[in-house]
């Protein structure tokens, strides 16, 4: 699984790969680029024949949480915490010894994207676990404050701007801060 933000779709969208190429992959998490029937859709392969293709076409300049699972029966690809594609599996993961690559494949097909929080698990995560990983990544920290000059009478809660650094220009003797995650 990984968070991915595509800069362009002019190149292949290989996010995580293990194996040399599509004819002999061990596994690949990717977004198909410029493919006639499935452009810009997430895909997860566990071998050359077993792969799930998502239904949703992606856009540039948007962060997506993309994950793939195989439970021995089904290959699934997830987009933003929800199953986006599933296919029954007839084989297994190719057991070859191959390099694990992030942002490219072994035949030098690179991804024009930013990739963050890559995780590879030695178990098949459940749909609920994938959803929770997605939700953890999209939580927002909402900071509000209120002021008082006498510690008894308080102004209404005021939200702080959702920036990395926020300046609060209120002048008061006392400040209270409230933080919510949502």
ABEGO torsion letter per residue (X at the ends): XBBBBBABAABBABABBBEABAABBABBBBBBBGBAABBGBBBBBABAABBBBBABBBBBGBBBBBBBBBAGABBBBBBGGBBABBBBBABBBBABBBBBBBGBBAAGBBBBBBBBGBBBBABBBBAAAAAAAAAAAABBBBBBBBBBAAGABBBBBBBBBBBABBBBABBBABBBBBBBBX
